[in-house]
Amino acid sequence: MIPYDTYPQFLGRFNTFGLMVGLGIVAGAWVAKRHLDANGENGDQVYSFAWWAAIFGIVGARVVWVLSHPDTYLDDPLSVFALWEGGLSFFGGFLAAAPVAYVWLRGRPDVSRRVFLDGTSLGLVLGLGIGRIGCTSVGEHLGGPTDFFLAVEFRGFAWNGTEATLNGTPINTGTSFHNTAVYEFFLLMGLFVALLFLRRRGVRAGFLGGVAGVAYAILRFGLDFLRVNDNTTLGLTGAQFGCIVLLGLSIWWLRHVGETDDPRSEVSPATEDEMVEEHDADAGESGESDEADSTDEPGPGRGRSVKA
């Protein structure tokens, strides 16, 4: 069993939940930047997107969480603003950040949508995994009692005197139970490593984003069956309904990536003619053969691969 007690403060000064969420955002943005840089894009632009996506994402994540757990805030409505106590919905944040991505990309037509999706997917998987450490620290996403070897054994709850519960029942010291935040951390780290492996294999641009969506939808859908403190409709949590939508969209996207090339990697006829003229001029000056160089240039219509 994993010893488990909650410490909302880090080093007696920093809030653990907020610290982990912040670190997740920074790490995710850095990974996304590295990916864009490696694929010929200006990765520094990601930081401007990450800033706005973080603001809107956190607001959306909090709103959806509060709406799905209204009883928690009836006695103290102002606690809605106490983000340091935990309570963020991934799908709420995703829904709020998606329009930000759309607007951001509309203003940057030179950025490959597929490379951008792959980079942000890598960053999101890593960042969400780090954020789950914060969820663990404030006692969120708990499941039922179990003897599973990765379960947590309750050692105490130190959160402003609040009592920890499982489905409304106080948790006694020594009780072991599922903690899906812990499980999700390990699964997300494994998914991140798998995506890095695929990246090094040189898969098509856009493929990583689709794989990340399919994998997370399946993993999260299964894990939510273990949770006991979440409200359900027709036996499913709100996140599980979101997983169904995410799975469908991700499968559609993977088929789309497999059937089409990245339009950002195609060369327009006018631009291609200019490139040929420049190449002929350079070849004439250096005495090099046109045929020797032309075999090294990628032709129009090829999909952009993901570089390691």
Summary of the structure (lengths in Angstrom):
residues: 308
radius of gyration: 23.5
end to end distance: 38.1
largest distance: 83.3
contacts: 967
relative contact order: 0.13
helix: 62%
strand: 11%
